[in-house]
Every structure is written in structure tokens, then in C-alpha cells.
């Protein structure tokens, strides 16, 4: 079977999560990387023996790869995708796809003009329980979809950050980093296009001057509705309502509330020290890479989808259905390490090698970001925003 040579553009924390799945994939070989940090490049050369470069242009022009995984800062996503397209390279791009609709469109157009596969790697859209829930809903077995509830409480705002990650104007905060996951879940489950959004956001900590909380109401063209809640303030942990299984499928302890906030400590007042701490969580950090192995399926907070004749929610290893006939769980195959990230790579491979059009392409990503930006606008203006007003 054809092997796909892949290069990683950006060796930060996102790449650190993706690399184990790239290494474990039977038909992908990680052969190159680009990053401005010498320590990240040196580690990559040591561990993979591949070529390294300081920037995306140099990697893409090198002739060493067939495809790239783009995990650079948000503002770089659009130029990096255009660079890959110019060199005829297929691409996965991390969330958010971009910070503006215009950038999403130029990325999509560049990919289509170049004839490359562009996969928007929003991991929750590839999550096996979410995909199964969407399939069950669309089967019609339980009647029409009526309501979706998703709320996520965690420690996002108190993980070490670079200054720009706490600046909403530069794509910082939850609206560009976490809320896209909630929107992709809606797109995975819904049976009709999104119609409108109404949102309120919160900035509750003067030392973290970016949105850390969201409450939103979403409507769909077929009359279904969704309620979204997010809090990244490291108090309640919604994994308590998901069997103490963490977002990536790890089993967790139930006594770690506030741990991230406490660990950040006084560094919260010293941006340069926090920046250095943040770098330690990327690929250049000293910690060992996680090996592939069996774990539970990932998730994103408490999720419940209500059809007329049943409620569905993700389970640690499948989907649980609550209906008039009782409660039953449909089990999924044993999870791979970071199974949702494995599915992202599968979609790129099938598109690049076998010509299967990706589901999560640039147009899908543009729809997702249209909804995210509508939530941002609603929170700013206090108005309900109709999606047709934000043309895709």
C-alpha cells in the first residue's frame, strides 16, 4: 500500500498530541518538520532522523513530503495552507481553521485550485462516539432530533499560555480554541443547517483578560435547538459527569479540582516565565512522548442529544441510548491511542492516496468558523445572529 510522507509544520503542544498517532499510523511516515525553535528541531532529528527546517516555505519546497500537518499559531494557518497548496502538498490544519471567513475562503480556494486534499482536523468531529451518535440520529430510528446539550467545565484558562493566547484579538481564549469543538459536535450530530446563535461570554479573571466562559443558544433550520456552556476557570470538572474519563480518553482522579490554577501560581503575573513554562508543554519539552496504547474514547464534556423517542450520550467506549425500551449501550472497538486523531489521519490518507473526497474539507471548516464568529458577534452586540447574515 502507498506510503504517505508527511511533514509537521509547528512542533508545539498540538503536535505533541498528534505525533503518537502519526507514528502509529501504518501508512504514514513522519519524515520532516519545521519550527523556529532549535530545541524542537534537534529533538525531531534525534527521534525521527528526519529533515528539519525553520519555516513552512522551506519544508514545503524541499521535495521531501507528500503532505503536511499544520499546527502553527492560528494567524499562520491561512498562509501555511496556501504555501502547501502552491507546492502541491495535501494538508491537515489544526483548529481553528483561521481567524476570519475571508481566510477560510482563500484556504479552500487555494486547495481546490491546486487539486490537493485539505482536511480540517477538528478532533471532536472525528470522535468515534460522536460519529456513531450522528449516524444513529440520521437513521431516523429514534425520530427527529429535537435538542442537543453540551457543557464543558475544565482548566483551559490556567494551563500555561503565551501572551497572544490570552489576547482575543489574536485568537486567544476559549472562543477560538475550545468553542470550535462544540460547534463541530453540533455539525456532526445535526440533521439540518445551523440557523441562528445567541451568546453571552464571560471574562471573570482580571489576570486572564480573555473569554473564559460561554453560554449560548443555537437553533437549526429544522426546528432543533442546542444549548452550549463552557467554563475554563478550573473549578468544577465536567469529567465527573463522564465517568471520570478525561477529554483524551484517560482515566482521571476525582480530587484534582483547581490543580492547574495552583500549579501556575505566581507565574501568572510574570508573562515571560509563563511563556517558558508553556514551551515545556510542547514537543521541545523534556517529557517523553506518549506511546500508542489502549484507552477509552475521548469526549468533550457532558453531551446529550434528544430525539423524539430516545436520548443519546457518549459512553467511555461507545454510545448509551435511553429509550422507551430501557437503557442500552452500543460498544465501539477498543480505542486506539488518541483515536479521534487517528481518524483525522485516515481521512487525509484516503483523500490523498485513494481520491476519496474528505468530509471535513475547507467548506466544512468554513461553516464551522462561520458559526464560531457568529457567537463572537452575538456576545459583542447582545443580538441574535442569523447564519445567513454571515455568508459562507
Backbone torsions as a table, in degrees:
resi	resn	phi	psi	omega
1	UNK	NA	144.3	-177.2
2	UNK	-60.3	135.1	176.5
3	UNK	-95.7	138.0	179.0
4	UNK	-103.4	118.5	177.4
5	UNK	-85.0	125.0	-172.7
6	UNK	-123.6	143.6	174.9
7	UNK	-118.5	141.3	178.4
8	UNK	-98.2	125.0	176.1
9	UNK	-105.8	105.4	-174.2
10	UNK	101.9	117.9	-178.0
11	UNK	-118.3	52.7	177.4
12	UNK	-95.3	-152.5	-175.3
13	UNK	-68.7	-34.2	177.8
14	UNK	-63.6	-43.6	178.4
15	UNK	-63.6	-36.7	179.9
16	UNK	-61.3	-33.6	177.4
17	UNK	-77.2	-33.4	-176.3
18	UNK	-81.3	-34.3	-172.5
19	UNK	-54.7	-42.1	178.2
20	UNK	-58.3	-36.4	178.3
21	UNK	-72.3	-36.5	175.8
22	UNK	-62.4	-43.7	-179.2
23	UNK	-66.2	-36.4	-176.9
24	UNK	-77.8	-17.4	-175.7
25	UNK	-69.0	131.2	-173.3
26	UNK	-71.0	-17.5	-173.3
27	UNK	-121.5	12.8	179.3
28	UNK	-123.1	137.3	177.0
29	UNK	-124.2	123.1	179.9
30	UNK	-82.7	111.1	-169.6
31	UNK	-120.0	-10.2	-176.2
32	UNK	-156.3	161.6	178.9
33	UNK	-154.3	153.7	175.0
34	UNK	-130.8	132.3	177.7
35	UNK	-163.6	143.6	179.5
36	UNK	-73.7	-16.5	-177.0
37	UNK	-84.7	121.2	178.0
38	UNK	-57.7	-37.7	-178.0
39	UNK	-63.1	-38.1	178.6
40	UNK	-67.1	-43.3	179.5
41	UNK	-64.6	-41.7	-179.9
42	UNK	-63.2	-41.0	179.5
43	UNK	-65.4	-41.6	179.6
44	UNK	-61.5	-46.2	179.4
45	UNK	-60.7	-38.5	-178.5
46	UNK	-69.0	-40.5	-173.3
47	UNK	-87.8	-29.6	-174.6
48	UNK	-119.6	-12.2	179.9
49	UNK	66.6	15.2	-178.1
50	UNK	-90.0	173.5	178.2
51	UNK	-81.6	147.9	178.0
52	UNK	-128.1	155.3	-176.2
53	UNK	-141.5	162.0	-178.8
54	UNK	-87.3	-17.0	-176.8
55	UNK	-150.7	168.6	-176.2
56	UNK	-64.7	-40.7	-177.9
57	UNK	-59.2	-45.4	-178.0
58	UNK	-64.7	-42.1	178.8
59	UNK	-63.8	-48.6	-174.9
60	UNK	-65.5	-29.8	-179.4
61	UNK	-85.0	-4.2	-171.7
62	UNK	-76.6	-19.2	-177.5
63	UNK	75.1	13.4	-176.1
64	UNK	-97.0	-9.3	-173.8
65	UNK	-131.8	158.2	174.5
66	UNK	-101.7	-22.2	-175.5
67	UNK	-153.6	162.4	179.7
68	UNK	-132.6	150.7	171.1
69	UNK	-109.9	118.1	-172.8
70	UNK	-103.1	114.0	-179.5
71	UNK	-133.7	45.6	179.0
72	UNK	-88.5	173.1	173.9
73	UNK	-53.5	151.3	-170.3
74	UNK	-51.9	-43.3	-176.6
75	UNK	-65.3	-17.0	-179.8
76	UNK	-88.1	-11.7	-173.7
77	UNK	-58.6	-47.0	-177.1
78	UNK	-64.0	-52.8	178.5
79	UNK	-62.5	-33.2	-179.8
80	UNK	-69.9	-38.0	175.8
81	UNK	-66.2	-41.8	178.5
82	UNK	-62.7	-36.7	176.7
83	UNK	-63.9	-46.0	178.2
84	UNK	-59.9	-44.3	-179.7
85	UNK	-62.9	-40.2	-179.9
86	UNK	-60.9	-29.5	179.7
87	UNK	-98.8	8.3	176.4
88	UNK	71.9	29.2	-177.6
89	UNK	-103.8	132.0	173.3
90	UNK	-66.1	157.8	-172.7
91	UNK	-149.0	141.1	161.8
92	UNK	-105.0	134.5	175.5
93	UNK	-122.0	135.1	179.4
94	UNK	-68.4	164.5	173.8
95	UNK	-80.8	154.0	-10.0
96	UNK	-72.4	152.6	-178.9
97	UNK	-51.8	-46.3	178.2
98	UNK	-164.7	178.7	-177.0
99	UNK	-99.5	-9.1	177.7
100	UNK	-137.4	156.4	177.1
101	UNK	-66.5	-37.4	178.7
102	UNK	-59.2	-41.8	178.0
103	UNK	-65.0	-41.0	177.4
104	UNK	-58.0	-42.0	-178.8
105	UNK	-67.3	-42.6	-179.0
106	UNK	-66.6	-35.1	176.6
107	UNK	-63.9	-46.1	-179.5
108	UNK	-62.2	-44.9	-178.7
109	UNK	-65.5	-40.8	179.4
110	UNK	-61.6	-42.2	179.6
111	UNK	-65.6	-43.6	-178.8
112	UNK	-67.3	-40.5	179.5
113	UNK	-65.1	-35.4	-178.4
114	UNK	-84.6	-10.9	-178.6
115	UNK	70.6	28.3	178.6
116	UNK	-101.0	159.9	173.4
117	UNK	-85.6	128.3	174.7
118	UNK	-117.9	117.2	-179.9
119	UNK	-112.8	126.1	178.2
120	UNK	-89.2	110.2	-167.1
121	UNK	-86.5	51.3	175.0
122	UNK	-74.5	108.6	-166.3
123	UNK	-62.5	-32.5	-176.4
124	UNK	-70.2	-24.8	175.6
125	UNK	-69.1	-22.1	179.8
126	UNK	-98.3	-2.0	-176.2
127	UNK	-63.7	124.8	-174.4
128	UNK	-56.5	-45.5	177.2
129	UNK	-62.0	-38.8	178.0
130	UNK	-64.1	-43.2	178.5
131	UNK	-62.0	-41.3	178.5
132	UNK	-66.4	-41.4	176.3
133	UNK	-58.1	-44.6	178.8
134	UNK	-61.3	-40.2	179.2
135	UNK	-65.1	-42.9	179.7
136	UNK	-65.5	-41.0	179.2
137	UNK	-63.1	-46.2	-176.8
138	UNK	-71.6	-17.1	177.2
139	UNK	-67.1	-22.5	-178.6
140	UNK	81.1	1.5	-176.7
141	UNK	-59.8	-31.3	-175.3
142	UNK	-109.4	14.5	-178.5
143	UNK	83.2	179.9	-175.8
144	UNK	-63.7	147.8	172.4
145	UNK	-70.4	133.3	-178.4
146	UNK	-116.5	-37.2	-173.8
147	UNK	-154.7	144.0	173.2
148	UNK	-125.5	134.1	174.8
149	UNK	-121.7	127.8	175.7
150	UNK	-139.2	119.4	172.2
151	UNK	-133.4	138.3	-173.7
152	UNK	-128.8	122.8	176.1
153	UNK	-123.0	125.9	-178.5
154	UNK	-158.8	-155.2	-171.2
155	UNK	-115.0	21.2	-170.8
156	UNK	-50.7	-42.6	-172.0
157	UNK	-73.4	-14.0	-175.9
158	UNK	-112.9	12.4	165.2
159	UNK	-76.9	147.2	-177.9
160	UNK	-55.9	137.6	-174.2
161	UNK	-131.4	150.6	165.3
162	UNK	-80.3	156.6	-177.7
163	UNK	-53.6	-40.6	-178.1
164	UNK	-67.1	-21.6	178.7
165	UNK	-76.4	-7.6	175.5
166	UNK	-111.9	15.5	179.9
167	UNK	-116.3	109.3	-176.9
168	UNK	-59.3	-34.1	-178.6
169	UNK	-64.6	-22.3	178.8
170	UNK	-104.2	16.2	178.9
171	UNK	86.3	21.6	177.5
172	UNK	-86.5	173.9	179.0
173	UNK	80.1	-176.5	-173.0
174	UNK	-75.3	-24.9	-172.2
175	UNK	-64.6	-31.5	-179.4
176	UNK	-103.5	-12.6	-173.7
177	UNK	-112.2	-28.4	-176.8
178	UNK	-121.3	-41.8	-180.0
179	UNK	-60.6	-32.4	174.1
180	UNK	-55.1	-30.9	176.6
181	UNK	-65.3	-39.6	179.8
182	UNK	-67.0	-38.5	177.9
183	UNK	-67.3	-41.0	-179.5
184	UNK	-65.2	-31.9	174.7
185	UNK	-63.4	-43.8	178.0
186	UNK	-60.5	-43.9	179.9
187	UNK	-64.4	-30.0	179.6
188	UNK	-74.6	-33.8	-175.3
189	UNK	-94.6	-31.9	-169.3
190	UNK	-68.9	152.9	178.8
191	UNK	-107.7	5.5	179.0
192	UNK	-150.7	159.9	179.8
193	UNK	-63.6	153.8	172.3
194	UNK	-65.3	141.6	-178.7
195	UNK	-107.0	-47.8	-176.3
196	UNK	-154.0	162.1	176.9
197	UNK	-136.8	150.8	173.6
198	UNK	-139.0	126.2	-171.0
199	UNK	-140.4	149.7	169.3
200	UNK	-129.8	132.4	178.0
201	UNK	-115.2	161.6	-179.2
202	UNK	-129.7	137.3	170.9
203	UNK	-119.8	96.4	-166.3
204	UNK	-104.1	-6.4	-178.3
205	UNK	-125.4	114.8	-177.4
206	UNK	-62.7	-16.2	177.3
207	UNK	-87.9	-6.9	177.8
208	UNK	-132.0	80.4	-170.1
209	UNK	-83.4	61.8	173.7
210	UNK	-149.6	164.3	-177.4
211	UNK	-62.0	127.1	176.9
212	UNK	-119.6	-3.8	-177.5
213	UNK	-144.3	149.9	-179.9
214	UNK	-144.6	139.2	165.1
215	UNK	-130.1	126.3	-173.3
216	UNK	-141.8	150.7	175.4
217	UNK	-124.6	128.8	-174.2
218	UNK	-124.5	137.6	174.5
219	UNK	-116.3	155.9	179.6
220	UNK	-119.1	160.7	-175.4
221	UNK	-63.2	-23.3	-179.0
222	UNK	-95.4	9.1	177.8
223	UNK	96.3	-9.7	176.2
224	UNK	-68.8	159.0	-179.7
225	UNK	-134.3	163.1	176.0
226	UNK	-141.7	146.0	174.5
227	UNK	-119.5	126.8	-178.6
228	UNK	-120.0	134.2	174.3
229	UNK	-133.7	137.7	175.3
230	UNK	-139.6	137.9	170.5
231	UNK	-141.6	127.4	179.6
232	UNK	-110.7	27.6	-170.9
233	UNK	-93.9	10.6	169.4
234	UNK	60.8	42.9	171.2
235	UNK	-113.1	-95.5	174.5
236	UNK	-65.0	145.4	178.4
237	UNK	-119.1	112.7	-176.1
238	UNK	-69.5	-7.7	172.1
239	UNK	-62.1	-20.3	174.1
240	UNK	-58.0	-30.2	-179.6
241	UNK	-94.2	5.2	175.8
242	UNK	-126.1	46.6	170.6
243	UNK	63.5	23.1	-175.7
244	UNK	54.3	41.8	169.0
245	UNK	-108.4	129.8	-176.8
246	UNK	-78.2	174.2	-175.3
247	UNK	-56.2	-35.9	-179.0
248	UNK	-93.6	6.1	177.1
249	UNK	99.5	0.6	178.1
250	UNK	-75.1	146.3	168.6
251	UNK	-76.6	138.8	-173.6
252	UNK	-121.2	159.7	169.6
253	UNK	-85.3	156.3	-178.2
254	UNK	-99.6	17.4	-175.1
255	UNK	-125.3	33.1	-175.4
256	UNK	-116.0	21.4	177.4
257	UNK	-58.9	132.6	177.4
258	UNK	78.0	4.7	-176.0
259	UNK	-64.9	-41.7	-178.8
260	UNK	-65.8	-42.5	179.0
261	UNK	-61.1	-43.6	-179.4
262	UNK	-66.6	-40.0	-179.0
263	UNK	-65.6	-32.9	179.1
264	UNK	-67.3	-39.0	172.4
265	UNK	49.9	-136.0	-175.2
266	UNK	-73.4	-12.4	178.2
267	UNK	-62.1	-21.8	-179.8
268	UNK	-59.1	-23.2	178.8
269	UNK	-98.0	3.5	-176.6
270	UNK	-130.2	87.2	-172.3
271	UNK	-55.0	-38.6	-177.6
272	UNK	-68.3	-39.4	176.9
273	UNK	-67.2	-36.7	177.3
274	UNK	-66.4	-38.3	177.3
275	UNK	-59.5	-43.1	179.5
276	UNK	-66.1	-39.5	176.8
277	UNK	-63.3	-39.4	178.7
278	UNK	-61.2	-40.9	-179.3
279	UNK	-60.5	-29.5	179.5
280	UNK	-67.6	-16.1	178.7
281	UNK	-91.0	-7.0	177.7
282	UNK	-87.0	-173.7	-178.7
283	UNK	-62.9	-29.3	-179.3
284	UNK	-74.9	-9.5	178.7
285	UNK	-64.4	166.9	-173.6
286	UNK	-82.0	-14.6	-175.7
287	UNK	-66.8	153.5	179.0
288	UNK	-73.7	145.8	174.7
289	UNK	-69.0	144.6	-179.8
290	UNK	-77.8	130.8	178.2
291	UNK	-77.9	155.5	176.0
292	UNK	-64.2	147.7	-179.9
293	UNK	-177.0	175.0	-177.6
294	UNK	-81.5	137.6	176.6
295	UNK	-154.2	179.5	176.3
296	UNK	-76.3	168.7	173.3
297	UNK	-68.9	148.4	175.5
298	UNK	-74.8	176.8	179.0
299	UNK	-162.3	-177.5	176.2
300	UNK	-144.0	78.1	178.3
301	UNK	76.2	-167.3	178.4
302	UNK	-80.8	128.4	-178.2
303	UNK	-133.5	130.0	177.1
304	UNK	-140.2	126.0	176.6
305	UNK	-111.6	125.3	-176.6
306	UNK	-108.1	117.1	170.0
307	UNK	-98.8	177.1	-177.7
308	UNK	-63.8	-32.0	-173.1
309	UNK	-118.3	8.5	178.8
310	UNK	-169.8	154.7	169.4
311	UNK	-109.5	142.0	-179.3
312	UNK	-125.9	140.2	175.0
313	UNK	-145.0	153.2	176.3
314	UNK	-67.4	145.0	171.4
315	UNK	-112.6	168.9	-179.8
316	UNK	-56.1	-30.8	-176.8
317	UNK	-135.0	30.5	-179.6
318	UNK	169.8	-145.4	-179.7
319	UNK	-134.3	131.3	177.5
320	UNK	-100.8	135.0	-176.9
321	UNK	-117.8	127.6	177.6
322	UNK	-111.1	109.0	-175.7
323	UNK	-134.6	-177.6	177.9
324	UNK	-62.4	-23.3	-179.1
325	UNK	-86.3	-1.8	-179.7
326	UNK	118.5	-157.8	-177.3
327	UNK	-116.5	131.5	176.5
328	UNK	-144.3	155.4	179.0
329	UNK	-120.8	130.5	173.1
330	UNK	-93.1	116.2	-178.5
331	UNK	-81.2	147.2	173.9
332	UNK	-105.7	160.3	176.5
333	UNK	-57.4	154.5	179.0
334	UNK	-50.4	132.9	-174.6
335	UNK	-67.7	142.1	166.8
336	UNK	-77.6	169.8	172.4
337	UNK	-63.0	125.0	-176.3
338	UNK	47.2	64.2	-171.7
339	UNK	-61.5	-35.0	-180.0
340	UNK	-65.0	-35.4	176.9
341	UNK	-70.1	-33.3	174.6
342	UNK	-61.3	-37.9	180.0
343	UNK	-68.5	-32.9	175.2
344	UNK	-60.2	-45.6	-179.3
345	UNK	-66.4	-39.0	177.2
346	UNK	-57.0	-44.1	-176.9
347	UNK	-65.8	-40.3	176.8
348	UNK	-63.8	-44.8	-177.8
349	UNK	-60.8	-47.5	-178.7
350	UNK	-61.8	-37.0	179.4
351	UNK	-72.5	-45.4	-175.0
352	UNK	-72.0	-39.3	-172.9
353	UNK	-97.5	-40.3	-174.0
354	UNK	-107.3	0.2	175.2
355	UNK	72.6	20.5	178.7
356	UNK	-82.0	117.6	-177.4
357	UNK	-58.6	129.5	-179.7
358	UNK	-68.2	142.2	175.4
359	UNK	-71.9	-43.3	-175.0
360	UNK	-95.0	64.4	-176.4
361	UNK	-91.8	-168.8	-177.5
362	UNK	-62.7	-34.9	179.3
363	UNK	-69.4	-37.7	175.1
364	UNK	-63.4	-44.9	179.5
365	UNK	-62.9	-35.7	178.2
366	UNK	-66.3	-40.1	176.4
367	UNK	-61.6	-41.2	179.7
368	UNK	-62.3	-48.8	-178.6
369	UNK	-69.0	-28.5	174.8
370	UNK	-59.4	-43.5	179.6
371	UNK	-68.1	-41.8	179.2
372	UNK	-60.5	-47.3	-178.3
373	UNK	-68.4	-29.2	174.0
374	UNK	-66.4	-38.1	175.4
375	UNK	-63.1	-42.3	177.4
376	UNK	-59.9	-44.6	-179.4
377	UNK	-66.6	-40.0	178.4
378	UNK	-62.5	-43.8	178.8
379	UNK	-64.0	-35.1	-179.5
380	UNK	-70.8	-41.2	-172.9
381	UNK	-97.8	-19.6	-174.6
382	UNK	79.5	12.2	-176.6
383	UNK	-107.6	155.0	167.0
384	UNK	-73.1	133.2	-178.8
385	UNK	-111.5	125.7	177.6
386	UNK	-92.1	134.4	-170.9
387	UNK	-65.3	-26.0	177.1
388	UNK	-67.8	-15.9	176.4
389	UNK	-78.0	-15.4	178.9
390	UNK	-116.0	79.9	-169.8
391	UNK	-62.3	135.6	175.4
392	UNK	-89.4	NA	NA
